[in-house]
């Protein structure tokens, strides 16, 4: 069982429940929004830790990152060449659907992406954090629970 993938998908559901249940406009965010986003980010670190504790290989924490990179690359490709594929892009050749998929997939970072709106960082930061957060948890898990098969015997 890959804990990072499961908790990443759970983060989408939890933040959707929180986002649609809160009051105020979608551009109004407060410290509570950043707090919820931080808690969900800590869950991803914990999921990386669980993967390491259960003895899984490092690649298991990177699947979420690979999906983010794929969505980011497809979004960029459709931004450049989307005018030839009018079904999958908007009239200005923007990659609306793929950018939306990237933002929804990283919904727990919504306050951060909203704060960075208008810059390219709003799309780059979720991709980078999908690598850093689970990897950090995996590193912590490996340091706290070393592999007993590779340790020298007495």
C-alpha positions as CSV (number, residue, x, y, z in Angstrom):
1,X,0.0,0.0,0.0
2,X,1.5,3.4,-1.0
3,X,0.6,5.8,1.8
4,X,1.7,8.9,-0.2
5,X,-0.7,8.3,-3.0
6,X,-3.5,7.4,-0.7
7,X,-3.0,10.5,1.5
8,X,-2.5,12.7,-1.6
9,X,-5.9,11.6,-2.9
10,X,-7.4,12.0,0.6
11,X,-6.0,15.5,0.7
12,X,-8.0,16.4,-2.4
13,X,-11.2,15.1,-0.8
14,X,-10.5,16.8,2.6
15,X,-9.6,20.1,1.1
16,X,-12.6,20.0,-1.2
17,X,-14.9,19.4,1.8
18,X,-13.2,22.3,3.7
19,X,-13.2,24.7,0.7
20,X,-16.8,24.2,-0.2
21,X,-17.9,24.3,3.4
22,X,-16.2,27.6,4.3
23,X,-17.9,31.0,4.1
24,X,-16.7,33.9,2.0
25,X,-15.6,34.3,-1.5
26,X,-13.0,32.1,-3.2
27,X,-10.5,34.9,-3.3
28,X,-10.9,35.6,0.4
29,X,-8.5,33.5,2.5
30,X,-7.4,33.8,6.0
31,X,-4.9,32.3,8.4
32,X,-7.2,29.3,8.9
33,X,-6.9,28.5,5.2
34,X,-3.1,28.4,5.5
35,X,-3.3,26.4,8.7
36,X,-5.5,23.7,7.0
37,X,-3.1,23.7,4.1
38,X,-0.2,23.3,6.5
39,X,-1.9,20.4,8.3
40,X,-2.6,18.6,5.0
41,X,1.1,19.2,4.0
42,X,2.2,17.6,7.2
43,X,0.0,14.6,6.4
44,X,2.1,14.2,3.2
45,X,5.3,14.3,5.2
46,X,3.8,11.6,7.5
47,X,2.8,9.5,4.5
48,X,6.4,9.6,3.2
49,X,7.5,8.6,6.7
50,X,5.1,5.6,6.7
51,X,6.4,4.5,3.3
52,X,10.0,4.4,4.8
53,X,8.9,2.8,8.0
54,X,7.2,0.0,6.1
55,X,10.4,-0.6,4.1
56,X,9.1,0.6,0.7
57,X,11.6,1.9,-1.8
58,X,12.1,5.6,-2.4
59,X,10.4,5.5,-5.8
60,X,7.0,4.9,-4.0
61,X,7.0,8.5,-2.7
62,X,7.6,9.9,-6.1
63,X,4.5,8.8,-8.0
64,X,2.6,11.9,-7.0
65,X,5.5,14.0,-8.2
66,X,5.6,12.2,-11.6
67,X,1.8,12.8,-12.0
68,X,2.4,16.5,-11.2
69,X,5.3,16.7,-13.7
70,X,3.2,15.1,-16.4
71,X,0.3,17.5,-15.8
72,X,2.7,20.4,-15.8
73,X,4.4,19.3,-19.1
74,X,1.1,18.7,-20.8
75,X,-0.2,22.1,-19.6
76,X,2.9,23.7,-21.1
77,X,2.6,21.8,-24.3
78,X,-1.0,22.8,-24.8
79,X,-0.1,26.4,-23.9
80,X,2.3,26.4,-26.8
81,X,0.6,24.2,-29.4
82,X,-3.0,24.2,-28.1
83,X,-4.4,26.3,-31.0
84,X,-4.3,23.2,-33.2
85,X,-6.3,21.2,-30.7
86,X,-9.4,23.4,-30.0
87,X,-11.2,20.7,-28.1
88,X,-8.7,20.5,-25.3
89,X,-7.8,24.2,-25.0
90,X,-9.6,27.5,-24.7
91,X,-9.8,30.0,-27.6
92,X,-6.5,31.7,-26.6
93,X,-4.6,28.4,-26.8
94,X,-4.4,28.2,-23.0
95,X,-4.2,24.8,-21.5
96,X,-7.2,25.4,-19.3
97,X,-8.2,21.8,-18.5
98,X,-4.7,20.6,-17.7
99,X,-3.9,23.6,-15.6
100,X,-7.1,23.1,-13.8
101,X,-6.3,19.4,-13.3
102,X,-2.9,20.4,-11.9
103,X,-4.5,22.9,-9.4
104,X,-7.2,20.5,-8.4
105,X,-4.7,17.7,-7.9
106,X,-2.8,20.0,-5.6
107,X,-5.9,21.5,-4.0
108,X,-4.5,21.4,-0.5
109,X,-2.1,24.2,-1.7
110,X,-5.0,26.4,-2.8
111,X,-4.2,29.4,-0.5
112,X,-0.6,29.4,-1.7
113,X,-1.5,29.2,-5.4
114,X,-4.0,32.0,-4.9
115,X,-1.4,34.1,-3.2
116,X,1.0,33.5,-6.1
117,X,-1.7,34.0,-8.7
118,X,-0.5,35.8,-11.8
119,X,3.0,34.4,-11.6
120,X,4.4,31.2,-13.0
121,X,5.2,30.1,-9.4
122,X,1.5,29.2,-8.9
123,X,2.1,26.2,-11.1
124,X,5.7,25.4,-10.2
125,X,5.4,25.4,-6.4
126,X,2.9,22.5,-6.2
127,X,5.1,20.4,-8.5
128,X,8.2,21.1,-6.3
129,X,6.3,20.6,-3.1
130,X,5.0,17.2,-4.3
131,X,8.6,16.2,-4.5
132,X,9.9,17.8,-1.3
133,X,7.2,16.9,1.2
134,X,7.0,13.1,0.7
135,X,10.8,12.9,0.2
136,X,11.4,14.7,3.5
137,X,9.1,12.3,5.3
138,X,10.8,9.4,3.7
139,X,14.2,10.7,4.7
140,X,13.0,11.1,8.3
141,X,11.6,7.6,8.3
142,X,14.8,6.1,6.9
143,X,16.9,7.9,9.6
144,X,14.6,6.9,12.5
145,X,13.9,3.3,11.2
146,X,17.1,2.1,9.5
147,X,16.8,-1.1,7.4
148,X,17.7,-4.0,9.7
149,X,18.7,-6.2,6.8
150,X,21.7,-4.1,5.9
151,X,22.9,-3.4,9.4
152,X,26.0,-5.4,10.5
153,X,25.4,-8.3,12.8
154,X,27.1,-8.7,16.2
